[in-house]
Amino acid sequence: MSKIKKNDDVIIIAGKDKGNRGSVLRVLEGKLLVSGVNKVKKHQKPNPVKGVSGGIVEMEMPISVSNVAIYNAASKKADRIGTKFLEDGRKVRVFKSSGEVIA
């Protein structure tokens, strides 16, 4: 079971975007694509077949999983993630600080 999943709210804890929050768009191997974080400018060639116009495009790049932490809305801080089994046998993710189940 992965600790951080798609659509989780995360906060950046290291790097140039430290302190920013965003939602996870994609989970890659060891990296995450977070909305509004780690933006770079890419020079893109036009491709008329795909309907892509050329120019300088601003896009998000992946950020390492070690540089993000899940955001706990109750405490309004970054938190760590643990796992727990419920009475019905399901395995769920929980916040380490409070023990609440992550939705």
WODA-V989628 format. One record per helix or strand of 3 or more residues. SS is the DSSP state (helix for helix, strand for strand). FROM is the first residue (numbers start at 1). LEN is the number of residues. If there is no record, write none. Layout:
BEGIN
SS:FROM:LEN + SS:FROM:LEN
END
This chain:
BEGIN
strand:9:4 + strand:21:8 + strand:31:4 + strand:39:6 + strand:55:6 + helix:65:3 + strand:68:5 + strand:77:3 + strand:81:5 + strand:91:5
END
